[in-house]
Amino acid sequence: MDVRDDLTRVFAEWRDIFRAGLERMQYDGRLDASADPARLAHMLIAGYQGGSLLAQIARDVAPLRDALYAAVEHLRAYTTSDDVV
């Protein structure tokens, strides 16, 4: 198994964890039915990964912080309560 296979497996695990949590939020009525948990899970992972890469290059945490804040704000657009995220 090469590094690409390992990364594919790990990112799939992360995606599944996020998706399951978001689906649970939908089931509990805390996330709007119009939300797509799979797409939101990809967004959270991409926000983390992209922000992390930019932060490493810049040697500054600001890009990671900004990417994660933006991802959470987008997720909030689908929540049914202000105290969810």
TILONU-496094 format. One record per residue: residue in one letter; chain; x, y, z of N, C-alpha, C in turn. Coordinates in steps of 0.05 Angstrom, whole numbers. Layout:
<nodes>
(node 'A','A',(X,Y,Z),(X,Y,Z),(X,Y,Z))
...
</nodes>
This chain:
<nodes>
(node 'M','A',(17,-24,0),(0,0,0),(18,25,0))
(node 'D','A',(11,44,-17),(28,68,-18),(15,91,-2))
(node 'V','A',(28,113,-1),(19,136,15),(-9,146,5))
(node 'R','A',(-13,146,-21),(-38,155,-32),(-61,137,-23))
(node 'D','A',(-56,111,-22),(-77,93,-12),(-83,98,18))
(node 'D','A',(-62,103,33),(-65,109,62),(-81,135,65))
(node 'L','A',(-74,155,50),(-89,181,52),(-118,178,44))
(node 'T','A',(-122,163,23),(-150,159,14),(-166,146,36))
(node 'R','A',(-155,126,49),(-169,112,70),(-174,130,94))
(node 'V','A',(-154,145,102),(-157,163,125),(-178,185,119))
(node 'F','A',(-176,197,96),(-196,218,89),(-224,207,87))
(node 'A','A',(-227,182,77),(-253,170,76),(-264,165,105))
(node 'E','A',(-246,158,123),(-254,154,151),(-263,180,163))
(node 'W','A',(-248,202,159),(-256,228,169),(-283,236,157))
(node 'R','A',(-286,233,131),(-311,240,117),(-334,225,130))
(node 'D','A',(-330,200,134),(-352,184,145),(-359,192,173))
(node 'I','A',(-339,200,189),(-344,209,216),(-360,235,216))
(node 'F','A',(-350,254,200),(-364,280,198),(-393,276,187))
(node 'R','A',(-395,260,166),(-421,255,154),(-441,242,174))
(node 'A','A',(-431,223,189),(-448,210,209),(-457,230,230))
(node 'G','A',(-439,247,239),(-447,267,259),(-467,287,248))
(node 'L','A',(-463,295,223),(-482,314,210),(-509,301,205))
(node 'E','A',(-509,275,198),(-534,260,194),(-548,258,221))
(node 'R','A',(-533,254,242),(-545,253,269),(-558,279,276))
(node 'M','A',(-544,301,270),(-555,328,275),(-581,332,259))
(node 'Q','A',(-582,322,234),(-606,324,218),(-629,307,231))
(node 'Y','A',(-622,283,239),(-642,266,252),(-654,279,277))
(node 'D','A',(-636,292,292),(-645,305,317),(-659,332,312))
(node 'G','A',(-660,340,287),(-673,366,281),(-655,390,285))
(node 'R','A',(-630,386,289),(-611,409,293),(-599,419,267))
(node 'L','A',(-602,404,246),(-591,411,220),(-614,409,200))
(node 'D','A',(-618,430,184),(-640,431,165),(-640,407,146))
(node 'A','A',(-663,398,138),(-666,376,120),(-654,381,93))
(node 'S','A',(-651,407,85),(-640,413,59),(-609,410,58))
(node 'A','A',(-597,407,81),(-568,404,82),(-560,376,71))
(node 'D','A',(-537,376,58),(-526,351,47),(-502,343,65))
(node 'P','A',(-505,324,83),(-484,317,102),(-458,309,88))
(node 'A','A',(-460,295,65),(-435,287,51),(-420,311,41))
(node 'R','A',(-434,330,29),(-421,354,18),(-410,371,41))
(node 'L','A',(-424,373,63),(-414,389,86),(-390,375,98))
(node 'A','A',(-390,349,98),(-366,334,109),(-342,340,91))
(node 'H','A',(-345,339,65),(-323,346,47),(-313,374,52))
(node 'M','A',(-332,393,56),(-325,421,61),(-308,424,86))
(node 'L','A',(-316,410,107),(-301,412,132),(-273,401,129))
(node 'I','A',(-270,379,115),(-244,367,111),(-227,385,93))
(node 'A','A',(-239,395,72),(-224,413,53),(-216,439,68))
(node 'G','A',(-233,450,84),(-226,473,100),(-202,468,118))
(node 'Y','A',(-203,446,131),(-180,439,149),(-155,435,133))
(node 'Q','A',(-156,418,112),(-132,411,97),(-121,436,82))
(node 'G','A',(-138,451,69),(-129,474,55),(-117,495,74))
(node 'G','A',(-131,500,95),(-122,519,115),(-96,510,128))
(node 'S','A',(-94,484,133),(-70,473,145),(-46,477,126))
(node 'L','A',(-49,471,101),(-28,474,82),(-19,503,80))
(node 'L','A',(-38,521,77),(-31,549,76),(-17,559,101))
(node 'A','A',(-26,549,124),(-14,557,149),(15,547,151))
(node 'Q','A',(20,523,142),(47,513,142),(65,529,124))
(node 'I','A',(55,535,100),(71,551,81),(77,579,92))
(node 'A','A',(57,591,104),(60,619,114),(73,619,142))
(node 'R','A',(75,596,155),(84,594,182),(68,613,200))
(node 'D','A',(42,612,196),(23,629,210),(-3,614,211))
(node 'V','A',(-15,613,234),(-40,598,238),(-65,612,226))
(node 'A','A',(-62,637,218),(-85,652,209),(-100,639,185))
(node 'P','A',(-86,628,165),(-101,616,143),(-118,592,153))
(node 'L','A',(-108,576,171),(-123,553,182),(-147,563,197))
(node 'R','A',(-142,583,215),(-164,594,230),(-186,605,212))
(node 'D','A',(-178,621,192),(-197,633,174),(-213,612,159))
(node 'A','A',(-199,591,149),(-213,570,134),(-233,555,152))
(node 'L','A',(-225,549,176),(-243,535,194),(-267,552,203))
(node 'Y','A',(-262,578,208),(-284,596,215),(-303,598,192))
(node 'A','A',(-293,600,167),(-311,602,144),(-327,576,141))
(node 'A','A',(-315,553,145),(-329,528,143),(-351,526,164))
(node 'V','A',(-345,534,188),(-365,533,210),(-388,552,204))
(node 'E','A',(-381,576,195),(-402,595,188),(-420,584,166))
(node 'H','A',(-409,571,146),(-426,559,125),(-444,537,137))
(node 'L','A',(-433,521,154),(-448,500,168),(-471,512,184))
(node 'R','A',(-466,534,197),(-486,548,213),(-510,556,197))
(node 'A','A',(-506,561,171),(-529,569,154),(-550,546,152))
(node 'Y','A',(-542,522,158),(-560,499,157),(-570,491,184))
(node 'T','A',(-561,503,206),(-570,495,232),(-597,507,239))
(node 'T','A',(-611,494,256),(-638,503,263),(-638,518,290))
(node 'S','A',(-614,521,302),(-612,535,328),(-585,548,330))
(node 'D','A',(-583,571,343),(-557,585,346),(-537,571,364))
(node 'D','A',(-546,553,381),(-528,540,399),(-517,514,390))
(node 'V','A',(-520,507,365),(-512,481,354),(-482,480,348))
(node 'V','A',(-472,500,334),(-444,498,325),(-428,520,339))
</nodes>
